[in-house]
Amino acid sequence: MSSEITVEHRAVVIPGQVLAQGMDYLPGEETYREGEQIRSKVLGLANVNGRVMKVTPLSGPYIPKVDDVIIAQVSDILMSGWRVQTGTPYSAMLNVRDATQRFVRKGEDLSRILEIGDYVVGKITNVTSQNLIDITMKEPGLFKINSGRVIQVAPQKVPRMIGKRGSMIGLIKRYTGCKMVVGQNGTILIDGNAEREELAQKAIRMIEEFAHQSGLTERIEDFLKSVVGEVPETAAPSGDRRPRDNRSRGSDDSSKPSKPFVQRNADTPTENTDKAVDEKGSEEKK
């Protein structure tokens, strides 16, 4: 049997559909080999990457992985840290030593550092076989969120939100002037003025709706251009949006941010940081 690819790149495929014939091709994520055929395990988009056949699922839960940068919400305060929701059936633990660099006295009120309902940008450091998850905030680009809005998208759409080498998220940032962080769990932070945050959110919803279609970058740029006009490619949010007083240190009552976090019209409760997330998304996209 001659070797050949039987689907186009980014074509919608169904479970069991043949993606390639012959032993020259290798099964990748969400695919399997049956004899000399490679088939899809799930409903998704075919991803032809050299000799490796992959499928990006169109639906399904977020699967936590070590080194994923996520946005999580504090749901409980414990003796040694905080329990945070990750957008999965399993919560994660943020230990005190992974949330702040300052000395924390035994018995200290941890709500002075993080309160229930607070959002954080964190990185997964451990996932056990029982799906126990640990995260940290003690690396560059990880911080407590104090301003902006938080929205949720399907985790499978995250690589499309980011784009190759961060092209899509960079496009939205350039036209809106917003600072943005895309968590691998599908939770996104948009931080700017209310009008531009709303524009960025609309662009994100368009990407989510048309993620399976080609020419999406041009479509999003045309939409943004129709609202704000031409924007030079060099235009981009400047500075670091992370508050200097609590980055990687937590915060307490004596150092409250001047601009409180407000979840403005977000439809769901959920630059160094962008670089960390963009590279992760780009790798999944390849």
Buried (B, 14 or more C-beta within 10 A) or exposed (E): EEEEBBBEEBBBBEEEBBBBBEEEBBBBBBBBBEEEBBBBBBBBBBBBEEEBBBBBBBEEBBEBEEEBBBBBBBBEBEEEBBBBBBBBEBBBBBBBEBBBEEEBEEEEEBBBBBEEEBBBBBBBBEBEEEEEBBBBBBBEBBBBBBBBBBBBBBBBBBBBBBBEEBEBBBBBBBBBBBBBBBBBBBBBBBBBEEEBBBBBBBBBEBBBEBBBEEEBBEBBBEBBEEEEEEBEEEEBBEEBBBBEBBBBBBBBEEEEBEEEBEBBEBEEEBBEBBEBBBEBBBEBBE
